[in-house]
């Protein structure tokens, strides 16, 4: 379990923080359909909130590859914390059923 | 296939959120019983990995790309109900921090990629498990993408905002996602093959030793 944890942590950081700037810029399946069928404009300017790192970029970082890589690394670490917190929160109320002593074992 | 703000009308985005909410509540209930404490750190790291992998759009053809969803990977590792919660967390982070998927469409995106994709994928995986872990993973992953794309098509058609019926939007969505799903199947299949070889202990017993397989394997 411990080894798999570190292997996938390194893999996640490499993918999110190093490879992400080289992802295909082509539209995904839904965007492609929206383009072809002429409804892409329905989504333009409709965002109801401002997000801190829109479209996987860090505002103010001029180099777009660096910006994407940093946003990817931030998101990857944020999701590490969120996923761990989710697991802890859901499991917390079931404490005492005898499975709490094996964290990160083997 | 993250639906942005603007594609869905209020009845559709409220309806999909209302449909997803009780499933999430039930998933909390099931996960509390089924998730092992020792799986919690791995759940964090796999959430991180799925988030990172979703950033990597791979080209398919005709100037179109796809990316991993990761719902079947999560379901195989943590069970379908924990997968529902983990995928929901990924989508919420993408929505609120990165503007990937609209806030109004979050309920629909959760329904498609965090509820339908892992539950359909898990059902297909379990029913095909006898074919071998990797083939079952491949087909289940492919099916999970098509199911999510079909659900998104139904929502877009119901919404009326895009002015297209299901007869137009469904074939168009399925056409591209048949190919995107192959990417999902190949990536998930490769990861599960690797986990089965190098990190067998992370695979739950139900995945490792399906009923009736022990005798044949020995």
Interface residues (C-beta under 8 A of the other chain):
Chain A: X1 X3 X4 X5 X7 X8 X9 X11 X12 X13 X15 X16 X17 X19 X20 X23 X24 X25 X26 X27 X28 X29 X30 X32 X33 X34 X36 X37 X39 X42 X43 X44 X45 X46 X47 X48 X49 X51 X52 X53 X54 X55 X56 X68 X71 X72 X75 X76 X77 X78 X79 X80 X81 X82 X83 X84 X85 X86 X87 X88 X90 X91 X93 X94 X99 X100 X102 X103 X104 X105 X106
Chain B: X1 X2 X3 X4 X5 X6 X7 X28 X31 X32 X33 X35 X36 X37 X38 X39 X40 X41 X42 X43 X44 X45 X46 X47 X48 X49 X50 X51 X52 X53 X55 X56 X57 X58 X59 X62 X63 X64 X65 X66 X67 X82 X85 X86 X89 X90 X93 X94 X95 X96 X97 X98 X99 X100 X102 X103 X104 X149 X152 X161 X162 X163 X164 X168 X169 X172 X173 X176 X177 X180 X195 X198 X199 X201 X202
